[in-house]
Amino acid sequence: MFTSMKRIARVHPFAKGMGIAAPHTGIGRAAALAQPADSAAAPIVLLSPRIAARSEQTDEQ
């Protein structure tokens, strides 16, 4: 997943950060990576993620 995220970042800059889920890359696992907008920050690794709360605010790109 880290390799896929690096390849995607070379093609398209994500000003607000980027996230990718394992199923997006053909991996049948409940895992995801989130790269904050600050590219110096380490990616956040989510294993067996679940939505615990939800904001009414949305962002479409």
Secondary structure by P-SEA (a helix, b strand, c coil): caaaaaaaaaacccccccccccccccccccccccccccccccbbbbccccccccccccccc
